[in-house]
């Protein structure tokens, strides 16, 4: 990965971790995600109107927006459901730690094969996230137990992971086919893409929660507004990184957000510190470093 891509993805990971932690701490993840998307759409509407006539809306461009936006909306909904039934330090890593899904897609679609170092890093990330649900290194309810994996939180987190693999591949395909020159058009096309993607995701969230709105508590407005502001920034930076670097490495290195989110969640939200979780986070960190060096 290039240094520019690493910096873009790292800052995106910080933004990503921030709104995920805010979603869990808000008390109602689904209502929070939905409200954050609304604020994002509202806050960046003036920017979208400025870019509206500066971007070419080809059939390919619009198709990628619709399909990726659908996957992003399902990802946010599934991740919110996972947070409702479990801890962030477990649900989030599961949802974000399956880059092998993306690698498999890439192998079939583009024939891009990761190096040995890169693939080793991917395996370490996945292995570390497998250890995270354990409280102790032993068999039993607080160690390795099917109940720690076969539950509602993990189920929704796995669905979120599948949705992640879908929109990551679509976004890569879209990014490399958008204009690269002049520079202003290249940036406009990508920012506009992410805005419309989030707009589609909002529609998906509204549809998924249409019959359940009364069951969810109201979102904390200042926090939802802040999350909405960094939504567009987070995903725009990833689209820029995908333009020049392999999707497998960008998506894998983005998992540094797992390291940040898991540690902050353990110390701040859950106040549960255990050796397996520290080891799991450590493996993920090593895996991220290997991906960055590949």
Phi, psi and omega in degrees: 000145177285158180297321179300314180296320179298316180294318179298314182291323180296314179294323176298321180296322177298315179296318182297316179297321183300310184286336175290318178293323177294323180297317180289318183284350182284342179095338178219085186304318183293312179298323180294312180300316181298315181293322179297320177294322178298313180296322179299314179297321182287314184294324184261006178302316178301320178296319179297319180296326177292320183276349190308315185260009179258355183243142178272124183261080178284165178300321178298314181300312182292321179298317178296320179299313183294314183288319179291319178299322176299314181293321178295318178298317178293323177300312181295322179293313180295320179295321178297319178295322178296321178293328179295328187252001183200189183268147180298319184294348176251311184294315183296313177302320179296317182293331186249002189250025181244055178296342178298328174301316180292317179301318179299315177301316182296318180301321181282321187274320185238349182071023179276121181249129178290153176290171179299319179295314180297318180291325177297320178297320178298316180295321178296321179298313180294318179297319178297321180287337175290327181282332187308320182294346182280143172264332177219155178277079178194168175280139179140177182303326181262008178233230177278111180213138178306329181296334180284347180243323182268073180218174184297319182298314180293324178300310180292326178294322178292322176296321177296322178296319179297317178297323178299316180297326181291306184287336177294317180291317179298317180296322177296314180298320179290317185298317183285346180257001174277160180302142177252349178210147353294166187299320182295321178293323179299315180291316180302316182298320183283318178295318178297322178300313182293322179299311180293326176299314179293328178294318176295319178299322177298317178299319178297316179298319179297319180292317182296332184250014186304317184267002186237008186302323182291340183277347184259139177291158179289144181283151176288113190299310180301319180292318179296322178296316179297316178298320178298324180293325183268353176305303185298320180298313183302309184283330178296320179297323178293318179299320178296319180293323180293341182295324187245344186240154181302139183300322182299320182281321179298311181294323180290313180295332178298341181290001172298339175297334176297314180300312182294310184295316182296315181294313180296320180296317180295318183278327189259312185270309189266332182054041178238109179246123180222157181299314179302320180291323176295316178297317180300314178296322178297317177298320179297318180298314178299318179299319179296318178298317179297321178297319180294330181273346185292000000 
